[in-house]
Amino acid sequence: MERSRVTGEPSTQTRILLASLSAMVAETVTFPIDLTKTRMQLHGSGSASSAHRIGAIGIVSEIARQEGVIGLYKGLSPAIIRHLFYTPIRIIGYEILKGLIIRSESNNGESLPLATKALFGGISGVIA
């Protein structure tokens, strides 16, 4: 892992790579849960004919039976591509904004207030 000679922190390129990889792994692990939640919402959104509701296990069983276990990952590619770009922009953008204030003389090395951190998180999310 490449590190900055001055601060000892990983380089920006390394942080971008690690943010992308971690987001893609997290999306892959949690995707079946999100798919199940979405299918449950769709299953219960009909009229009176959908009065028979089934739970999460029933939805997972239905997907596995009709589409195979691989069906739990249907639509994963676009989600991974989204996180390949969105997450590193959001995380690195937040770190850059926070670093600008921390390195300024007016901060005197103090921790940033929660409201400032939330604002920077919001700004980086909008940019991403």
C-alpha positions in Angstrom: 0.0 0.0 0.0 1.5 3.3 -1.1 1.8 5.9 1.7 2.5 9.6 1.7 6.1 10.3 2.7 5.0 13.4 4.7 2.0 12.1 6.7 2.3 8.3 6.5 -1.3 8.1 5.3 -2.3 6.1 2.3 -2.2 8.0 -1.0 -5.4 9.3 -2.5 -5.4 6.7 -5.2 -5.0 3.9 -2.6 -7.9 5.4 -0.5 -10.1 5.6 -3.7 -9.3 1.9 -4.5 -10.0 0.7 -1.0 -13.2 2.7 -0.7 -14.4 1.3 -4.1 -13.5 -2.3 -3.1 -15.1 -2.1 0.3 -18.3 -0.6 -1.1 -18.5 -3.3 -3.8 -18.0 -6.1 -1.2 -20.6 -4.5 1.1 -23.1 -4.2 -1.8 -22.5 -7.8 -2.8 -23.1 -9.1 0.7 -26.2 -7.0 1.4 -27.8 -7.1 -2.0 -30.0 -10.2 -1.4 -31.4 -8.5 1.7 -32.2 -5.3 -0.3 -33.7 -7.4 -3.1 -35.9 -9.2 -0.6 -37.0 -6.0 1.0 -37.9 -4.5 -2.4 -39.8 -7.7 -3.4 -41.7 -7.6 -0.1 -42.7 -4.0 -0.8 -43.8 -4.8 -4.3 -45.7 -7.9 -3.1 -47.7 -6.0 -0.5 -48.4 -3.0 -2.8 -51.2 -4.5 -4.7 -55.0 -4.4 -4.1 -57.1 -6.6 -1.9 -55.9 -9.6 -4.0 -52.5 -9.4 -2.3 -54.1 -9.8 1.2 -52.1 -13.0 1.5 -48.7 -11.6 2.6 -45.6 -13.7 2.9 -42.5 -12.9 5.0 -38.9 -12.4 4.1 -38.1 -16.1 4.3 -41.0 -16.9 2.0 -39.8 -14.3 -0.5 -36.3 -15.7 -0.5 -37.6 -19.2 -1.0 -39.8 -18.0 -3.9 -36.9 -16.3 -5.6 -34.6 -19.3 -5.1 -37.3 -21.7 -6.4 -38.3 -19.7 -9.4 -34.9 -18.1 -10.4 -32.3 -20.1 -8.6 -30.0 -18.9 -5.9 -28.4 -16.7 -8.5 -31.7 -14.8 -8.7 -30.9 -13.3 -5.3 -28.2 -11.3 -7.1 -30.3 -10.2 -10.1 -29.5 -6.6 -10.7 -26.2 -6.6 -8.8 -24.1 -5.3 -11.7 -25.6 -1.8 -11.8 -25.5 -1.5 -8.0 -21.7 -2.4 -8.1 -21.0 0.1 -10.9 -22.9 2.8 -8.9 -20.7 2.2 -5.8 -17.6 2.0 -7.9 -17.9 5.7 -8.4 -20.4 7.1 -5.8 -18.8 5.8 -2.7 -15.2 6.9 -3.3 -16.3 10.4 -4.4 -18.4 10.7 -1.3 -15.8 9.4 1.2 -12.8 11.1 -0.3 -14.7 14.3 -0.8 -15.7 14.3 2.8 -12.1 13.7 3.9 -10.8 16.5 1.7 -13.4 19.0 3.0 -12.7 18.0 6.6 -9.0 18.2 5.9 -9.3 21.8 4.6 -10.8 22.9 7.9 -8.5 20.8 10.2 -5.4 22.1 8.5 -6.6 25.7 8.7 -5.1 27.9 11.4 -8.5 28.9 12.8 -9.2 25.3 14.0 -6.2 25.0 16.3 -6.2 21.2 16.0 -9.6 20.9 17.7 -12.2 18.3 16.7 -14.9 19.5 14.3 -18.4 20.0 15.6 -20.9 17.3 14.6 -22.9 19.9 12.6 -19.9 20.7 10.5 -19.1 17.1 9.9 -22.8 16.5 8.9 -22.6 19.5 6.5 -19.4 18.2 4.9 -21.0 14.7 4.6 -24.1 16.3 2.9 -22.0 18.3 0.5 -19.9 15.4 -0.5 -23.0 13.3 -1.0 -24.6 15.9 -3.2 -21.4 16.1 -5.3 -21.2 12.4 -5.6 
